[in-house]
Amino acid sequence: MKAHDFLTVRDLSGEEIQELFRLALDMKKNPKKYWESLKGKALALIFEKPSLRTRTSFDIGVQQLGGFSLYLSPNEISLGKRESIHDVAKNLERMVQGIMIRTFAHQIVIDMAKHASIPVINGLTDYSHPCQAMADYLTILEHKGSLKGKKLCYVGDGNNVAHSLMFAGARLGVHVTVACPKGYEPNPQALTDALDDAKATGARIEVVTDPIAGVRDADVIYTDVWASMGQEAEAEARKQIFRPYQVNAKLMAAAKSDAIFMHCLPAHRGDEVTDEVIDSKQSVVFDEAENRLHAQKAIMHELMK
């Protein structure tokens, strides 16, 4: 990896992403081979938002590479309030070899990377969720055997997950359709960036309002919660707006017969997805969750070694 940090999928070329996938799959198959690759190295885990998969996968992942982690809660740091991002970065760079941060504003991870001389990994911001997208496409590769030319339809809110799926799809030659209600489209700059990147690979990136049309010929149907962290006050109103975008058996039937279902989790069963879909044979959500571990181990290995 030429990049010093991993803040967005766009930090990597398509070739670098594919190389990380090869490494992640080898780590998954031969974990003992990498048990000392980060021996004695420490990763600071900064959490401004709660997490199950991000915390577990980074914590266990760095230990499986021979390193160790330090969990730092919002109460202990309170970025920008108790202490400036600059000062947090300058303190941590003297004591640890990498920083993973899960926070709200994307500018926070940009500033952390600017001030820290050690690698910074984006564990999630309101704009981008790059580690999730890496695990997602790794999972598609495992189940479909290849990526280029495949179609992924993301159904729901054009949020941080949608952005990262578009970025990665554009880099990898995967066609990405975002089906969402009017007013809930992806960030315009994120869409522009994805469209620009797609020119090099022939990927088709599009936004539609009709979910049935969106999933037509899809190899992958993907959804996320209708109200993300920080949008709890909008949850009830969003339920009414997004109800036609529920991934259910009818919507799955409009895609390819062998389409797989994906969700970054946690899932609100009965809202964005029904039990009959998420618990079906087409669902790969727990393979996807496990691959957070392997994809992130590959990222840590390359950035912190």
Summary of the structure (lengths in Angstrom):
residues: 305
radius of gyration: 18.6
end to end distance: 11.2
largest distance: 54.8
contacts: 1081
relative contact order: 0.16
helix: 47%
strand: 16%
